[in-house]
Amino acid sequence: MNIITLFLVYLTVVNIVTFITYGVDKWQATREGWRISEATLLWLVVAGGGFGALAAVWLFRHKTKHVKFTLGIPSIMITEFVLANIVLYMITSR
């Protein structure tokens, strides 16, 4: 397996985990149960789970009133996209 395939597998797994984590947090919120910290939810986005987070926010209507999620998730994703493209350019331009 090459590095790009491993990276894509990683992104798939982290996005599935992020989506499920946001779903569990929403479920717990409706039941007034234990909650997952906002820091954990945001770190999952930083770890590459942006698409899973956006899908969960949209589907579960979770954290839609929090600016750090409505603007933070897309901002983190854009930053990661730019950085990934810079790294790819540096690797391929050798």
N, C-alpha and C positions, 0 to 999 in steps of 0.2 A: 504494500500500500504506500502511495506517495504522500507527501506532506499536505497537499491540497485536499486529498480524499480524507485524511485524518482530521483536518481542520473542518471540513464540511460535516463529518460525523459528529465532531465536538459541538458545532453550532446547532445541529439538529437536536442533540441530546439536551443542551443547555436551554434551548427554546421550549422544548417539551416540559422540562423541569420547571422553568419559569412560569409557563402557562398554568400548570397544575398548582404551583405554589400560590399564584394570584387567585386561582379558583378556590383553593382551600381557605385562604384568608377571607375571601368574600363570604363563603359558606359559614365560617366561624363568626363573621361580623353579623350575619343575619340571625344567628343563634345566640349571640352575645357570649360566645366562648372565647378561648384563648386566641390571641392574634399573633400574626407574624409581623415583626417590626418593619417599619417603613425602610429602615436602613438595609435590611436583608433584601427586601423587594427591589430596591434600587441597585444594590450590589449585583443582583442577578442580571440586571440590564447591563451593567458595566462588564460583566463576565461574558456578554454576547447574547443575552436573551431578550433583546429589544423587540423582535418580532413577536415572540411569545407573550411579552408583557403588553404590547399594543393590542394584540388579539384578545387577551384576557380583559383588558380595560374596556375594550369595545363590546365584547360579548357579555361580560358579567356586569357591565356598567359600574366598575369598581375603581375608586380613587379618581373619579372624573372631576371632583371639586377641588382637588389638590394641584396647585400650579406646578409643584415639583414633579408631579407625574405627567400632567398634560403637556407641559413644555419640557420637562426634564428628560423624559424617555426619548422623544424625537431629537433633542439636542445631543444626548449621549450617542444615539445611533448615527447622527450626521458626523460627529467627531470621530467615531470609530471607523466610519466609511472613509473619511478623508485620510486618517492615519493608515488604514489598510492599503489604500491606493498608493500612498507615499512609499510604504514598505515594499509593495509589489513592484513599483517602478524602480526602486533602488536595487531590488534583487534581479529583475529582468534586464536592467540596463548595463550589467557588467559585461 
